Each structure stands twice: as C-alpha cells, then as structure tokens.
Amino acid sequence: MTPEQSRRDEAGRWLAQAQKDLNAARLLASPEPSRSVFHSQQAAEKAAKAFLVFHDVPFRKTHDLNELGEQCAALDSSLVPLFKEAADLTDYAVLFRYLDAPREPDEGEASVALETALRVFQGVSALLAPQAKGENRVEAAQSPDRVDPKGTAPTKAP
C-alpha cells in the first residue's frame, strides 16, 4: 500500500465515523436535542480530521472547529465559509453533556447543527473524491446513502 493509499484509507475511516455521528444526530434531534448537537459537532470534527489526515497534516487532540478549520482552510481556501459556519458547533462538544449545562437546546437548534455538520461532511467528502477517472474514492465518500437532515429519505452519494 502506498502512503497515499494509506492516508486515503485512514481518511475514509474518519469519514465513516463522521457518518455514524450524522446518523445519531438525525435520530436524536427530536427526542434528545442535547445529544444530537454533540453528535453534529463530532461529525464536523471528524470530517475535518479526515481532510487533515488525507493531506498528511498533523493535528492535536482538540474539539475546536476554529483550530481544525483554520488548518483545513490553509490547504483549501474553499473550506473557509464551511468552517466559519461550523465554528459555532465547537461548544456542543462539551456544553450540554454535564449537569451544569446553561440551558437545553431544542429540536430546531439540533436541526440547524445537523445541517451545518452535513454541509461540512459533504464539502470535505467532495474534496477528497479523486479528480481523475479510475482513482479509488475515499471509502466513506462513496457510501451509497448519506444522511438526510430531516430523516425523510436517504440521498444518493455522487
């Protein structure tokens, strides 16, 4: 396995985990919004880490989407608007997980967080898809079903 294939494989594993977090966020948006927003943050974080892994850029253990987004944007400026928007998800990594949470998010807030995370996931997945015909796609980016934020129907991957 070449170093690029190894990085592509690892990025695919990160995206597969992000996909699981998107699924959890969708399922929990109505019954448990505080848990849904956590999984939305995790999905965006893991997508960012997939992008960095693919480009062989080290990152520290962090939930900070500002920091991860800056690293990603340094590699591809088209990610700037996505990660600017996703920065608002950073607090969801810890804010509602403990008893001293300042408030409880509602379903609307969970839906907005999920839509943001989904845009980050899709944006990163699209950038990790190979440009030349015949190259292997990052495994999670070629998953046949993607998360529909409203939970109405799966959407097809490109």
N, C-alpha and C positions, 0 to 999 in steps of 0.2 A: 504494500500500500504506500502510495506516495504521500509526502507531507500534506499536499493539497487535499488529497482524498481523505486523509486522517482528519484534517480541520473541517472539511465538509461533513464528514460523518459526525463529528462532535457537535458541530453547529446544528445538524439535524436532530440530535438528541436533545439539545436545549430547546429547539422549536417544538419538539414532541411534548416536552414538559409544559411549555407555554400553552400549547393546545389544550392540555388537560386542565390547566388553570382557567382558560377561557370557558371550557365546558362547565367547570364547577361554578364560575362566576355567573354564567347564564342560569344554571339550575337554582342558585341561591339568591338571585336578585330579588325575588318576591318574598320568599319565606324568611330569609336571613340576610338582609342587605349589608350588614356589617361584615359578614363573612364573604359576601360577593365582592365588595370593594377590595378586600385583601387579595383575593384571587385575581382580580383585574390588575392590581399593581404587580403581582407576581408574574403575570403573563407578559406585561410590558418589560419588566426587568429581565426575564429570561430571553425574550426576543432580542433585547439589546446585547445581552451576553452572547447570544448565538452569533450576532453580527461581529462582535469583537473577536470571538474565538475563530471565526472563519478567516478574519484578517490577521490572525496571529498577534493580537494586541492584548497584553496582559491587563487585568483589572483587579482591583482589590475587592474583598468581600464587602459589599455595600448594597443597600436597598435604594440608594439615592439616584433617582432617574435624571436629575440635573447632571450629576457627575458622569453617569454612564452615557447619557445623551450627548454630552459635550465630546466624549471620546468617539462616539459613533459619527457625529456630525463632522469631526475633524477628518474622517475617512470619506464621507459622502455628504456634501452640504444639502442635498435634497432631504435629509433627515431632520434638519433644523426645525421646521414647523411641527413635525410629528412629536419630537421630543420636548419642544417648548410646551405643547399641549399636555404631554404625558407627565411633565414635571409635577403637575397637580396631583398625580396619583401617589407620589412618594410618601406622603403622610399615612396613606392607607396601609402601609407595611406594618405599622405598629399602633396607630392611633385608636382603633376600635377593638383591639384584641384583649384589652385588660379592663378590670372593673372600674378604673377611674376615667373611662372614656368621657370626653366632654359632652357628647350627645350621641344619638343613634342615627345613622344615615337611613334615608328612606329608599323605596324602590326606584324612584326617579333618579336619585343620585347614583344608585348602583347601576342603573341602565346607562347613564352618561359615562361612568367609569368603564363599563364593559365596552361601549362603543369606542372609547379612546384607546383602550388596550387592543381592541381588534384592529384598529387602524395601524397601530404600531406593528402588530404581528404581521399584518398583510403587507405593510410597507417594507419591512425587513425581509419577509419571505420573497417578495418580488425582486429585491436587490440581490438576494442570494441565489436566485434562479439563474442558471447559466445563460449566457448570451448566444453561444454558438450551438448549432444543432448537433445533437449526439452526445453532449456532455451529460454527466449524471446530475440530476437535480438534488438539492438538499432534501433528504427523505421527508421531513415533516412538511416541506413546502409543496410536495406533490400529493399530500393526503387528499383523497377524493372528496372528503367532506370538511367544510370549515364551519366554524361557529356562526350561527345566525343570532345576533344580539337579542332579537325578540323571541327566539326559540320557536319560530313558526315552521321553518324548513331548513334543511342543510343547503348550503350554497356550494357549487362546484368549484374546485380549485382550477386555476388556469392550466 
